[in-house]
Amino acid sequence: MNRKTSSIIIYVIIGLAVIGFIFTLMENPSRLISMVVSSLIIIGIMVFILNTLMNSNPTSRKEQRSFIKAAKASKKKYQHKRKTTIKGKSAIKKRDISHLTVIEGNKGKKKNRALH
């Protein structure tokens, strides 16, 4: 099924639902109200049960908080890079490699092998 056919089917279903809603509203409004209230109660119970099941694992909540914190930090980092790019500066900054040090050695001096 292509996209056009599926959208037509969705519009037909929505149209029939609207016609049924209007018909029920005119014929028996008290039944319509009771159907809406009962549907809301059932949906509320289902949402409560699903939320209870999803939040029953405490490690998942901790992981979720950690993920949200990391996502915010990542978003902040990339927004900063985007701002520097917009201003015309280079987005790639030179890193200060402080953990590498230069060790002065005796490479330039030749050993006198006759003495050793």
N, C-alpha and C positions, 0 to 999 in steps of 0.2 A: 504494500500500500504506500502510495506516495504522500507527500506532505499535504497536498491540496485536498485529496480524498479524506484524509484523517481530520483535517480542519472542518470540512463540510459535515462530517459525522458528529463532531463535537458541537457544532452550531445547532444541528438538528436536535440533539439530546438536550441542550440547554433550552432551546425553544419549547420543546415538549414539557420540560420541567416548569417553565414559566406559565404555560397554558394550564397545566395541572394545578399549580399553586393558585392561580386566579380562579379557576373553576371551584376548587375546594374552599377558597375564601368566600365566594358568593353562596355556595350551597350550604356549607356547614362550618362557620368560623370557629366554633368551640372545638370541633375535632382538629382543625388546623393548629390551634393554640396548644392542644394537648399533645399533638404529634411533635411540634417544635420543642416543647418543654421536655418530653421524654427523650427526644434525640439529643438535646443538650446534656441531659443527665447521663445518658449512656456514653456520650463522647467524653464528658468530664471524668467518669469512672475509668474509662480506657486510658486517658491521659495520665491520671493519677497512678494507675497500675504500671504503665510503661515508665514513668519517671521514677517510681519506687524501685523497679527492677534495674533500671540503668544506673541508679545512684547507690545500689546496694554494695558495690565493690569500692572500698575506700581507697585502694591503690589507683583505681582508674581516675578518681577525682584529683588525686595528687599529681598523676601524670598529666591530666588535662590542664591543671594550673601551671605546671612546668612548661607545657607546650604553648600555652597562651603567653606566658612570660617571654619565652624564646621568640615567639612570633612577633611580639611587640618590639623586642630588641632588634630583630632582623629588619623589621619595617623601618625603625628609626635609623638604622645604619644605612639602608639603601636610600632613604629619603635624603639623608645628608649628602650622599654621593651624587644624587640627582640634582640637588641644589647647586653643588659646585660645578656640575657640568653645565647647568643653565647659565650660570654667571660667566662662563667662558673659560673657567679654569679646568685643568685636567682632572678627570674623575679618578685617575690612578695616582695615588700619592706614593712617594718614595718612602719605604719603610726604614726606620732607624734600626739597624741590626746591631743591637747592643750586646747580644750574647756572643758575638764573634770578635775576637781580639787579634791583633797582629803581634806575632812573636818574632822578635829580632833574632836572627840566627847568623851563622857563619857561612852561608852559602857562597857569598862572593869571594871568600878567602880560599886560596888553594892550599892544601896541606902539603907539607914537605915530607914525602913518604920515606925519604932517606933517613930522617931523624927518628922515625918511629920504629 
